[in-house]
Amino acid sequence: MFFLISLTIDVNAQTPLTSCGTINTPGSYILVNNVSSSGSCFTINSSNVNLNCQGKIIIFNGGPAISSQSRTDLSIINCEINQIGFNSTVGYGMYLFNISHSVIENNSINTIQPEDYSVLSKSNTFSSVNNSFIFNKISSSGSVAFGLFIDRSIKNSIIYNNISTSGNYGAGFLIDESYNNTVVSNNISTSGNSTASLLVSDFFAFYNNNNNISFNQIFAQGDFSYGASISSSENIVSSNTIITLGSTTYTLRNIGKSNIIINNNIRALGNYATGFYVSGLYVLNAFNNITFAYNNISTQGINSDAISISSSNNNSIIYNNISTLEANSDGLQIFGYNNHIFSNIISTEGSNAHDIRILADYNNIIFNIISASGSSSNGIYLNFGDYNKIINNRIKTSNNISINSYGIIL
C-alpha cells in the first residue's frame, strides 16, 4: 500500500523582526513594531535580503540605523528612520558600502548629526553598481549636512526622491566620481550658507561621467550657495528647474567639459549672483566645449549676470532666452575664446547692464535679438578683445538719447 504525501513549502515566508539586530541569512524580513537603538540598529551581513519595515519607526542615536557592506540584491523599503541624538561627530542614517543590484525605496530618513549623511552609498573600486533609490524622503539638519551621497558608483537610478538639508557647508545630493547614473524627477533643496543642492563632482573634472540629470526641481536658499554645480564631464543636464535665493550665488555652475545643458529654467534671485557660470580653470586648455541651448535664464538682483563665461573656450550658447532686471547685471559676459553665441534672445532692464560684454578674442556673435532698456546700457559692449565676429544681430536700446546707451560700443 502506498500513501501520497503532499508537502507545501512557503518560499515567500517572512521573518518577523521585533528588535534591532544583525541579519545573517538570505530571506524576507518584516519589522512588526517600532524599534530603537543607542547606536546602530540593523546590520545586513547577507546578500538576497528583503527588509520591509512596513512603515514602522527606527529610532537611533549614533547610527547607522541600517548598514551593509559588500552585498548584492538587497531591498530596503518602507522604513521610517529618525535620529534623536548622537554619540560621535559623524553619523549616517543608512550606510551602504560596495552594494550592488539593490533597491532603496519609499523610506523616510531624518538625521541631525553635526556632520551627517542621511544616506551614503559608496565604493572604493567602482564596484557599487545598478542600485535604485526611489520615492525616498531624505532630510538632514546637521551643521555639515548631506542628504544623499553617491560615491564611486555606476549605473544607479535616483528617481522621485524628496531630498532636503538645512545645515551649512553640505549638499542635498552629492554625486562624486560616479558614472552613467540617472537622476530624474527629484525634488532637491538646501537651506543654509555655502551649500549646493546638487553637486556632481570629479577630481579636476578629468573623468567622463555620463550622468543624466533631468526633470528635477532644485532650490538653494542661502548666501554663497549653488543650485547645481557640475565639475564632471559629458553629462546631460536637461529640463530642470533650478532656483537660488541669496547673495553671491551660482544657480548653475559648470567647471567640467563637453556637458550638454538644454531646456532648463534657471533663476537667480539675489544680489551678486550668477545664473549660469562656466569656468575653464580646471580643464585642459580651458576647452570646456559646453553646449548650452534652449534654456530660460534670468536674474533679479544688482550685479547679477545671467551668464558668465570665465577663462573658458569653445562653448556654444544657442537658442536661449536670457534676461536681467537690475543694475550692473549683464545678460552675457564672455571672457574666453572661440565661443559661439547664436540665435539667443537677450534683454537687460537695469542701468549699466549690457546685453553682451566681450572681454576676449575670436568669439562669434551671430543672429541674436538684443534689447537694452536701462541707462548707460549697451547692446554689445566690446570691453576689450580682437577678431570677434558680430554678424546679423538685431539690437535695440532706449530711444531716449539722454541715457547714454548704444547698440554696439567699442
Residue pairs with C-beta under 8 A, 6 or more apart in sequence:
12 28
13 27
13 28
14 27
14 28
14 29
14 30
14 52
15 27
15 28
15 29
15 30
16 29
16 30
16 32
17 29
17 30
17 31
17 32
17 35
17 42
18 32
18 33
18 35
19 35
20 35
20 36
20 37
20 40
20 41
20 42
20 58
21 42
21 43
22 42
22 43
22 44
22 45
23 29
23 42
23 43
23 44
23 45
23 46
23 49
23 51
24 45
24 46
25 46
26 46
26 47
26 48
26 49
27 48
27 49
27 50
28 49
28 50
28 52
29 49
29 50
29 51
29 52
30 52
30 53
30 54
31 51
31 52
31 53
31 54
31 56
31 58
31 79
32 54
32 56
33 56
34 56
34 57
34 58
34 59
35 41
35 56
35 57
35 58
35 59
36 58
36 59
36 60
37 58
37 59
37 60
37 61
37 65
38 60
38 61
38 62
38 87
39 60
39 61
39 62
39 63
39 87
40 60
40 62
40 63
40 64
40 65
40 67
41 58
41 60
41 63
41 65
41 66
42 51
42 58
42 65
42 66
42 67
43 66
43 67
43 68
44 51
44 66
44 67
44 68
44 71
44 74
45 68
45 71
46 71
47 71
47 72
47 73
47 74
48 72
48 73
48 74
49 71
49 73
49 74
49 75
50 74
50 75
50 77
51 66
51 74
51 75
51 76
51 77
51 79
52 75
52 77
52 78
53 77
53 78
53 79
53 80
53 107
54 78
55 78
55 80
56 79
56 80
57 80
57 81
57 82
58 65
58 66
58 79
58 80
58 81
58 82
59 82
59 83
59 84
60 81
60 82
60 83
60 84
61 83
61 84
61 85
61 86
61 87
62 86
62 87
62 88
62 91
63 83
63 86
63 91
63 92
63 93
63 95
63 111
63 113
64 91
64 92
64 93
64 94
64 95
65 79
65 81
65 83
65 92
65 93
65 94
65 109
66 76
66 79
66 81
66 93
66 94
66 95
67 92
67 94
67 95
67 96
67 97
68 74
68 95
68 96
68 97
68 99
69 96
69 97
69 98
69 99
70 97
70 98
70 99
71 98
71 99
71 102
72 99
72 100
72 101
72 102
73 100
73 101
73 102
74 99
74 102
74 103
75 102
75 103
75 105
76 94
76 102
76 103
76 104
76 105
76 107
77 103
77 104
77 105
77 106
77 107
78 105
78 106
78 107
79 107
79 108
79 109
80 107
80 108
81 93
81 94
81 107
81 108
81 109
81 110
82 110
83 91
83 93
83 110
83 111
83 112
83 113
83 116
84 112
86 112
86 113
86 114
86 116
88 113
89 113
89 114
89 115
90 113
90 114
90 115
90 116
90 117
91 111
91 113
91 115
91 116
91 117
91 142
92 111
92 116
92 117
92 118
92 119
92 120
93 109
93 110
93 111
93 116
93 117
93 118
93 119
93 138
94 104
94 107
94 109
94 118
94 119
94 120
95 117
95 120
96 102
96 104
96 119
96 120
96 121
96 122
96 128
96 131
97 121
97 122
97 123
97 128
98 123
98 124
98 125
98 127
98 128
99 121
99 128
99 131
100 127
100 128
100 129
100 130
100 131
101 129
101 130
101 131
102 131
102 132
103 131
103 132
103 134
104 119
104 131
104 132
104 133
104 134
104 136
105 132
105 133
105 134
105 135
105 136
106 134
106 135
106 136
107 136
107 137
107 138
108 136
108 137
109 118
109 119
109 136
109 137
109 138
109 139
110 118
110 139
110 140
110 141
111 117
111 118
111 139
111 140
111 141
111 142
111 145
112 140
112 141
112 142
113 142
114 142
114 143
114 144
115 142
115 143
115 144
115 145
116 140
116 142
116 144
116 145
116 146
117 140
117 146
117 149
118 138
118 139
118 140
118 146
118 147
118 148
119 133
119 136
119 138
119 147
119 148
119 149
120 146
120 149
120 151
121 128
121 131
121 133
121 148
121 149
121 150
121 151
121 153
121 156
122 128
122 149
122 150
122 151
122 152
122 153
123 151
123 152
123 153
124 152
125 152
126 152
126 153
126 154
126 179
128 152
128 153
128 154
128 156
129 153
129 154
129 155
129 156
130 154
130 155
130 156
131 153
131 156
131 157
132 156
132 157
132 159
133 148
133 156
133 157
133 158
133 159
133 161
134 157
134 159
134 160
134 161
135 159
135 160
135 161
136 148
136 161
136 162
136 163
137 161
137 162
138 147
138 148
138 161
138 162
138 163
138 164
139 147
139 163
139 164
139 165
139 166
140 146
140 147
140 164
140 165
140 166
140 167
140 170
141 165
141 166
141 167
142 167
142 170
143 167
143 168
143 169
144 167
144 168
144 169
144 170
145 165
145 166
145 167
145 168
145 170
145 192
145 195
146 165
146 170
146 171
146 172
146 174
147 163
147 164
147 165
147 171
147 172
147 173
147 188
148 158
148 161
148 163
148 172
148 173
148 174
149 171
149 173
149 174
149 176
150 156
150 158
150 173
150 174
150 175
150 176
150 178
150 181
151 174
151 176
151 177
151 178
152 176
152 177
152 178
153 178
153 181
154 178
154 179
154 180
154 181
155 179
155 180
155 181
156 178
156 181
156 182
157 181
157 182
157 184
158 173
158 181
158 182
158 183
158 184
158 186
159 182
159 183
159 184
159 185
159 186
160 184
160 185
160 186
161 186
161 187
161 188
162 186
162 187
163 172
163 173
163 186
163 187
163 188
163 189
164 172
164 188
164 189
164 190
164 191
165 171
165 172
165 189
165 190
165 191
165 192
165 195
166 190
166 191
166 192
167 192
167 195
168 192
168 193
168 194
168 195
168 222
169 192
169 193
169 194
169 195
170 190
170 192
170 195
171 190
171 195
171 196
171 197
171 198
171 199
172 188
172 189
172 190
172 195
172 196
172 197
172 198
173 183
173 186
173 188
173 197
173 198
173 199
174 196
174 199
174 201
175 181
175 183
175 199
175 200
175 201
175 209
175 211
175 232
176 199
176 201
176 202
177 201
177 202
177 203
177 207
177 209
177 232
178 209
178 211
179 207
179 208
179 209
179 210
179 211
180 209
180 210
180 211
181 211
181 212
182 211
182 212
183 198
183 211
183 212
183 213
183 214
183 216
184 212
184 213
184 214
184 215
184 216
185 214
185 215
185 216
186 216
186 217
187 216
187 217
188 197
188 198
188 216
188 217
188 218
188 219
189 197
189 218
189 219
189 220
189 221
190 196
190 197
190 219
190 220
190 221
190 222
190 225
191 221
191 222
192 221
192 222
192 225
193 222
193 223
193 224
193 225
193 246
194 222
194 223
194 224
194 225
195 220
195 222
195 225
195 226
196 220
196 225
196 226
196 227
196 228
196 229
197 218
197 219
197 220
197 225
197 226
197 227
197 228
197 242
198 213
198 216
198 218
198 227
198 228
198 229
199 226
199 228
199 229
200 209
200 211
200 213
200 228
200 229
200 230
200 231
200 232
200 235
200 256
201 229
201 231
201 232
202 209
202 231
202 232
202 233
202 256
204 282
205 231
205 232
205 233
205 255
205 256
205 257
205 282
205 283
206 233
207 232
207 233
208 232
208 233
208 234
208 258
209 232
209 233
209 234
209 235
209 256
210 234
210 235
211 232
211 235
211 236
212 235
212 236
212 238
213 228
213 235
213 236
213 237
213 238
213 240
214 236
214 237
214 238
214 239
214 240
215 238
215 239
215 240
216 240
216 241
217 240
217 241
218 227
218 228
218 240
218 241
218 242
218 243
219 227
219 242
219 243
219 244
219 245
220 226
220 227
220 243
220 244
220 245
220 246
220 249
220 251
221 244
221 245
221 246
222 245
222 246
222 249
223 246
223 247
223 248
223 249
223 270
224 246
224 247
224 248
224 249
225 244
225 246
225 249
225 250
226 244
226 249
226 250
226 251
226 252
226 253
227 242
227 243
227 244
227 249
227 250
227 251
227 252
227 266
228 237
228 240
228 242
228 251
228 252
228 253
229 250
229 252
229 253
229 255
230 237
230 252
230 253
230 254
230 255
230 256
230 259
231 253
231 254
231 255
231 256
231 282
232 256
233 256
233 257
233 258
233 259
234 256
234 257
234 258
234 259
235 256
235 259
235 260
236 259
236 260
236 262
237 252
237 259
237 260
237 261
237 262
237 264
238 260
238 261
238 262
238 263
238 264
239 262
239 263
239 264
240 264
240 265
241 264
241 265
242 251
242 252
242 264
242 265
242 266
242 267
243 251
243 266
243 267
243 268
243 269
244 250
244 251
244 267
244 268
244 269
244 270
244 273
245 269
245 270
246 269
246 270
246 273
247 270
247 271
247 272
247 273
247 301
248 270
248 271
248 272
248 273
249 268
249 270
249 273
249 274
250 268
250 273
250 274
250 277
251 266
251 267
251 268
251 273
251 274
251 275
251 276
251 297
252 261
252 264
252 266
252 275
252 276
252 277
253 274
253 276
253 277
253 279
254 261
254 276
254 277
254 278
254 279
254 288
254 290
255 278
255 279
255 280
255 281
255 282
255 283
256 283
256 288
257 283
257 287
257 288
257 289
257 290
258 288
258 289
258 290
259 288
259 290
259 291
260 290
260 291
260 293
261 276
261 290
261 291
261 292
261 293
261 295
262 291
262 292
262 293
262 294
262 295
263 293
263 294
263 295
264 295
264 296
264 297
265 295
265 296
266 275
266 276
266 295
266 296
266 297
266 298
267 275
267 297
267 298
267 299
267 300
268 274
268 275
268 298
268 299
268 300
268 301
268 304
268 306
269 299
269 300
269 301
270 300
270 301
270 304
271 301
271 302
271 303
271 304
271 326
272 301
272 302
272 303
272 304
273 299
273 301
273 304
274 299
274 304
274 305
274 306
274 307
274 308
275 297
275 298
275 299
275 304
275 305
275 306
275 307
276 292
276 295
276 297
276 306
276 307
276 308
277 307
277 308
277 310
278 288
278 290
278 292
278 307
278 308
278 309
278 310
278 312
278 315
278 336
279 288
279 310
279 311
279 312
280 286
280 287
280 288
280 310
280 311
280 312
280 313
280 336
281 310
281 311
283 312
285 313
286 311
286 312
286 313
286 336
287 313
287 314
288 312
288 313
288 314
288 315
289 314
289 315
290 312
290 315
290 316
291 315
291 316
291 318
292 307
292 315
292 316
292 317
292 318
292 320
293 316
293 317
293 318
293 319
293 320
294 318
294 319
294 320
295 320
295 321
296 320
296 321
297 306
297 307
297 320
297 321
297 322
297 323
298 306
298 322
298 323
298 324
298 325
299 305
299 306
299 323
299 324
299 325
299 326
299 329
300 324
300 325
300 326
301 326
301 329
302 326
302 327
302 328
302 329
302 350
303 326
303 327
303 328
303 329
304 324
304 326
304 329
305 324
305 329
305 330
305 331
305 332
305 333
306 322
306 323
306 324
306 329
306 330
306 331
306 332
306 346
307 317
307 320
307 322
307 331
307 332
307 333
308 330
308 333
308 335
309 315
309 317
309 332
309 333
309 334
309 335
309 336
309 339
310 335
310 336
311 335
311 336
312 335
312 336
312 339
313 336
313 337
313 338
313 339
314 337
314 338
314 339
315 336
315 339
315 340
316 339
316 340
316 342
317 332
317 339
317 340
317 341
317 342
317 344
318 340
318 341
318 342
318 343
318 344
319 342
319 343
319 344
320 344
320 345
321 344
321 345
322 331
322 332
322 344
322 345
322 346
322 347
323 331
323 346
323 347
323 348
323 349
324 330
324 331
324 347
324 348
324 349
324 350
324 353
325 349
325 350
326 349
326 350
326 353
327 350
327 351
327 352
327 353
327 374
328 350
328 351
328 352
328 353
329 348
329 350
329 353
330 348
330 353
330 354
330 355
330 356
330 357
331 346
331 347
331 348
331 353
331 354
331 355
331 356
331 370
332 341
332 344
332 346
332 355
332 356
332 357
333 356
333 357
333 359
334 341
334 356
334 357
334 358
334 359
334 360
334 363
335 359
335 360
336 360
336 363
337 360
337 361
337 362
337 363
338 362
338 363
338 364
339 363
339 364
340 363
340 364
340 366
341 356
341 363
341 364
341 365
341 366
341 368
342 364
342 366
342 367
342 368
343 366
343 367
343 368
344 368
344 369
345 368
345 369
346 355
346 356
346 368
346 369
346 370
346 371
347 355
347 370
347 371
347 372
347 373
348 354
348 355
348 371
348 372
348 373
348 374
348 377
349 373
349 374
350 374
350 377
351 374
351 375
351 376
351 377
352 374
352 375
352 376
352 377
353 372
353 374
353 377
354 372
354 377
354 378
354 379
354 380
354 381
355 370
355 371
355 372
355 377
355 378
355 379
355 380
355 395
356 365
356 368
356 370
356 379
356 380
356 381
357 381
357 383
358 365
358 380
358 381
358 382
358 383
358 384
358 385
358 388
359 383
359 384
359 385
360 385
361 385
361 386
361 387
361 388
362 386
362 387
362 388
363 385
363 388
363 389
364 388
364 389
364 391
365 380
365 388
365 389
365 390
365 391
365 393
366 389
366 390
366 391
366 392
366 393
367 391
367 392
367 393
368 393
368 394
369 393
369 394
370 379
370 380
370 393
370 394
370 395
370 396
370 407
371 379
371 395
371 396
371 397
372 378
372 379
372 396
372 397
372 398
372 405
373 397
373 398
374 398
374 403
374 405
375 398
375 403
375 404
375 405
376 403
376 404
376 405
377 397
377 398
377 403
377 405
378 397
378 405
378 406
378 407
378 408
378 409
379 393
379 395
379 396
379 397
379 406
379 407
379 408
380 390
380 393
380 395
380 407
380 408
380 409
381 408
381 409
382 388
382 408
382 409
382 410
390 408
395 407
395 408
396 407
397 405
397 406
397 407
398 405
